[in-house]
Amino acid sequence: MTSSPHIIILGAGLIGLSSAEALLRHGARVTIVEPAVAVMRGASFANSGMIHPSQACNWAGPANDAAVDAAVQELALESMALLQARMADLGLNAMLTRSSGCFQIFDDPSDVNRAATRLRVRGVAAEHRVATPDTFGRDALFFPADRSGDARLYGEALARSIPAQGGDIRLSAQMPEIAIGDDGLAELRVGADVLRADAIVVACGAQSADVLRPVGIDLPVTPVRGWAVDYALPEGLALPDAPIMDAASRSALTQFSDRLRLSGTWGEETAEPLLERWRVIAPGLMAAVGEPLQIWSGLRPVSAAGRPFIDRTSVPNLWVNAGHGHMGWTLCAGSGALLADMICEGREDERFSLAE
């Protein structure tokens, strides 16, 4: 690796932008290539807003792997601290002053106790709240160390800072293709252009597996659809300060400065199951919010291993930072910092390797 390596990053969502920012801090020259017309147009676009190390668990499999969950939680805690520092750097003071904590509601009080026991093993601070108005009359866990914020605003602010640090963001790129050159190294083909670099990082979320497949790399990341529905803030209606996660539907209610967002579910074809679930949980609220401002759907990049892949591939200059599932906002800063350390400093970390 040269003293000032040139790194190409494919993808301008939270993971790609965070990787670029961390690499720039190491003195690398960075080019981001993004086919969309703007940054933050994939799963990052209408994120639920929760920065929640408490939720470092595998949604893709039937059983939790304690070692994997612990590794993801450790990265999440590192990432949350980095996110707070980056928000301060970017002048996002409103995010820094948001109320801390997240709720998680359950249908059955016995499920609360089981979840609390499982989380206690991981050292997660969780307070049992019994049927309060803040939880729509349901038993809940409150995670005081979790935080929240508008992921899209953060990503857009991060993107504005990257050119000021010497980075380059190329939007509306013809769909890039990775190929292997005569020297055995990866190169990026964008239309008639061939881009070469010291390292190429695939950080394009749910599309990462498709991008890597033509060069013989099987990335075990699957797209799983989720939904987000935005509403204007209802007047005269008290709303919880902290986001509320529903354990049964893997969805959440989050209040932002200018809107109320319902988001989540797992592989549903429409937003109706999300809306129907919250009509059951909070009928008064759902009657008051009126028509949606926006209904959006995106694909989460889900790793069956229950952890992201942050590693060099079998091609020497080709790297991957993908598979964050429901934890992308939480893990983005930590994942970017880890990748930058691996590329620029030679750090090794087997926790998120491609090897199973």
HELIX and SHEET records of a PDB file:
HELIX    1   1 LEU A   14  ARG A   25  1                                  12    
HELIX    2   2 PRO A   53  GLN A   55  5                                   3    
HELIX    3   3 ALA A   66  ASP A   89  1                                  24    
HELIX    4   4 ASN A   93  LEU A   96  1                                   4    
HELIX    5   5 PRO A  109  VAL A  121  1                                  13    
HELIX    6   6 PRO A  133  THR A  135  5                                   3    
HELIX    7   7 ALA A  151  ALA A  164  1                                  14    
HELIX    8   8 GLY A  205  GLN A  207  5                                   3    
HELIX    9   9 SER A  208  LEU A  212  1                                   5    
HELIX   10  10 ARG A  213  VAL A  215  5                                   3    
HELIX   11  11 GLU A  272  ILE A  281  1                                  10    
HELIX   12  12 PRO A  283  ALA A  288  1                                   6    
HELIX   13  13 GLY A  325  MET A  327  5                                   3    
HELIX   14  14 GLY A  328  GLU A  345  1                                  18    
HELIX   15  15 GLU A  350  PHE A  352  5                                   3    
SHEET    1   A 6 ASP A 168  ARG A 170  0                                        
SHEET    2   A 6 ARG A  29  VAL A  33  1                                        
SHEET    3   A 6 HIS A   6  LEU A  10  1                                        
SHEET    4   A 6 ALA A 199  VAL A 202  1                                        
SHEET    5   A 6 LEU A 318  ALA A 322  1                                        
SHEET    6   A 6 PHE A 309  ARG A 312 -1                                        
SHEET    1   B 2 MET A  50  ILE A  51  0                                        
SHEET    2   B 2 ARG A 147  SER A 148 -1                                        
SHEET    1   C 8 GLU A 127  ARG A 129  0                                        
SHEET    2   C 8 ALA A 140  PHE A 143 -1                                        
SHEET    3   C 8 CYS A 102  ILE A 105 -1                                        
SHEET    4   C 8 ILE A 244  ASP A 246  1                                        
SHEET    5   C 8 SER A 251  GLN A 255 -1                                        
SHEET    6   C 8 LEU A 260  GLY A 264 -1                                        
SHEET    7   C 8 VAL A 221  TYR A 231 -1                                        
SHEET    8   C 8 GLN A 294  SER A 303 -1                                        
SHEET    1   D 3 GLU A 177  ILE A 180  0                                        
SHEET    2   D 3 ALA A 186  VAL A 190 -1                                        
SHEET    3   D 3 ASP A 193  LEU A 195 -1                                        
END                                                                             
